[in-house]
């Protein structure tokens, strides 16, 4: 397993080739203490046993797909499913693959670029996929750029699955969060979307005005109000760290895992888009380039 670290005056980023995992994002709090802003394993080998995609690139399709597959151009593609739900690319998705470090640049805007080639019908998906993810430090921001091409029509939905924590406490209840997301996808008990978008007004999901997370726990696809703009802010009054999230994707799945204090912002297309015609298309054709860009910015509020 290979490990690469890049840094600038604000941030230090450590990445693994396995799963294209973000192992560490180091920054300083208002007291000057260095914090790792993502939950991760200190020993890279431990990621081999990880079952929650900690810090990894998730694909071919992040999120859930219903019916154990999808139809595309008149053909049915069967996918691995548990209780009818296909999750995060299957049994051995992109988060469990060894990626290749293509470029490592230590300049004023350091970056690493990793790539992975997914053969036709891997995990049941059509098309030979050439995927890449670039992690770039620009000032106090981390840019995450997923790109992919295919040799035949397929579906794709990639995201980074980092579990963020902005201080060393054992709770996220005191975190203050704002989401530029006026609607959520209605979901069933198995978290598959029904196809209906519902307003967050007068619900626990209303974070349009910043408020404490408190006891609210989420595994929820939020609909972004304006693609390409800031979609989320998260603030810890303990550390003084304010994290902003920008994305060119139509949704962000906000996930608060049980068992430890952290929160995911999975910028992506709508879950189950291959099966719900009214959702934004997840289809990638030959000659097209999939491009998912997210920016995570870390400021200090004194």
C-alpha angles and dihedrals in degrees: 000000000000125000126194129186126197125178147176132184092286108033143027118203127194119193133184127210090224106089089345082269123190099221099174140011106184122195139147128260124218090277092053095253116144113238133187102228095200130059111243148139119273091213110060091210089068090070088071088072096041115122100181101064093246108200092339136136104254121210179307079271120003114212129013134329120193132220094031092279146357144255120246127175092344096311130105118225116200119212134190109270140176113211088347094307124115110199134194098341101314138274094333107017129163091290089067098047131095109244125200124243101230100171133015115183125183102189135116088295101032120197144170124211122200129185138197131187115212113198124229111282095012104157087357098296121131123235137042104267125205104197132179137181125198123198111196131178114217111174107301093344134093114212116203115193121184117189134173144172131194138202093218137022112288143143125257140177119168131181143161114252104204119156105221125208121176100194140016098258122115095239142062094197092102094049114112115220137188124187124192087213119116094180141037132203110257108237137194125234089275088054094247111139119249092212093253124118115211132191120252091217112127092004136105087253093068106112095145086118114044114262140156116278089223110163096339112122122192143199092160139142108225121197112232114232097213121016113224095029135092109297102178146016126195124186134186114201087196096062100020090232117144116193121198124195124204125180145172091213127101096232144033121202108212112203129183107189122220116243103032140044111261144101134218127212104195106189107201149111121296116291113254091016091147090064102037113068095197092060122089110279118265093189120126118194130196110275093030127102123219110221123184115173128184131172123202113194124192118203132173120233109199 
